[in-house]
Amino acid sequence: ETGVTQSPTHLIKTRGQQVTLRCSSQSGHNTVSWYQQALGQGPQFIFQYYREEENGRGNFPPRFSGLQFPNYSSELNVNALELDDSALYLCATPDRFTGELFFGEGSRLTVL
Amino acid sequence: RKEVEQDPGPFNVPEGATVAFNCTYSNSASQSFFWYRQDCRKEPKLLMSVYSSGNEDGRFTAQLNRASQYISLLIRDSKLSDSATYLCVVNKGTGGYQKVTFGTGTKLQVIP
């Protein structure tokens, strides 16, 4: 049990639409990071939030945006969906001392 | 050059075999190192942390060579249940700032 939950688990969208994915973690995890994992690839870092502010970003366009809330929950928003956005989206919280990541089960997005 | 490189495999090995995975990383500032296991269509889960002194957990042994920027994972007496993708993970952050990079993963298939 990682204490990290994501919703929805699966969803289907069409090109051009917008999607919001959600992540919640148990109290005390004030850092959350989001990853995109395409089929056959390792997870790619999208961005990270620490105490409600973005403090790191990978090589993703601005249409990928996020929020972190005071209760440590988080959202990933993707606008103007493209076919290549089809992937497993993972959120994770790190142990601040060991660096170990605790993942949620992921949200599998399919863009048609 | 990718920050973290792994042989993608697949490695097809018979039950009982010993198999070794290697990983190289490019950033000498990296601070913590891990092997994660990922089953098909599931989230990654921590297999073991990797320390310079080497560490062992049952049939699994991990080694870190900071001078060569090289990480290894050895699995002895392979079981069918070891079939999965093994992800090499490097973290060069600490505290509220975590900078985690994944390799593309090495796929292992243990054959009866």
Contacts between the chains, C-beta under 8 A, distances in Angstrom:
chain1	res1	chain2	res2	distance
A	30	B	96	6.9
A	31	B	96	5.5
A	31	B	97	7.9
A	31	B	98	6.2
A	33	B	98	6.5
A	33	B	100	6.8
A	35	B	102	7.7
A	40	B	104	8.0
A	41	B	104	5.8
A	41	B	105	7.7
A	42	B	4	7.9
A	42	B	6	8.0
A	42	B	87	5.7
A	42	B	102	3.9
A	42	B	103	5.4
A	42	B	104	4.4
A	42	B	105	5.0
A	43	B	44	6.9
A	43	B	87	7.7
A	43	B	102	4.8
A	44	B	102	7.6
A	45	B	99	7.9
A	45	B	100	6.5
A	45	B	101	6.9
A	45	B	102	8.0
A	48	B	97	7.7
A	48	B	98	6.5
A	50	B	96	4.2
A	50	B	97	6.7
A	51	B	96	7.0
A	55	B	96	7.1
A	55	B	97	5.8
A	56	B	93	7.9
A	56	B	97	6.6
A	56	B	98	7.7
A	56	B	99	6.3
A	88	B	41	7.6
A	88	B	43	7.9
A	90	B	43	5.9
A	90	B	44	7.5
A	92	B	100	7.9
A	94	B	91	7.6
A	94	B	93	7.9
A	94	B	98	4.4
A	94	B	100	7.3
A	96	B	94	7.4
A	96	B	95	5.2
A	96	B	96	6.9
A	96	B	98	7.9
A	98	B	32	6.6
A	98	B	49	6.7
A	99	B	31	6.8
A	99	B	32	3.7
A	99	B	34	7.5
A	99	B	91	4.0
A	99	B	93	7.1
A	99	B	94	7.2
A	99	B	98	6.4
A	99	B	100	7.4
A	100	B	32	7.9
A	100	B	34	6.6
A	100	B	46	5.6
A	100	B	49	6.8
A	101	B	34	7.9
A	101	B	36	8.0
A	101	B	44	7.7
A	101	B	46	7.6
A	101	B	89	7.4
A	101	B	98	7.8
A	101	B	100	6.2
A	103	B	43	4.2
A	103	B	44	5.7
A	103	B	45	7.3
A	104	B	43	6.5
A	105	B	42	7.3
A	105	B	43	5.2
A	106	B	42	7.8
A	106	B	43	5.0
A	108	B	41	7.6
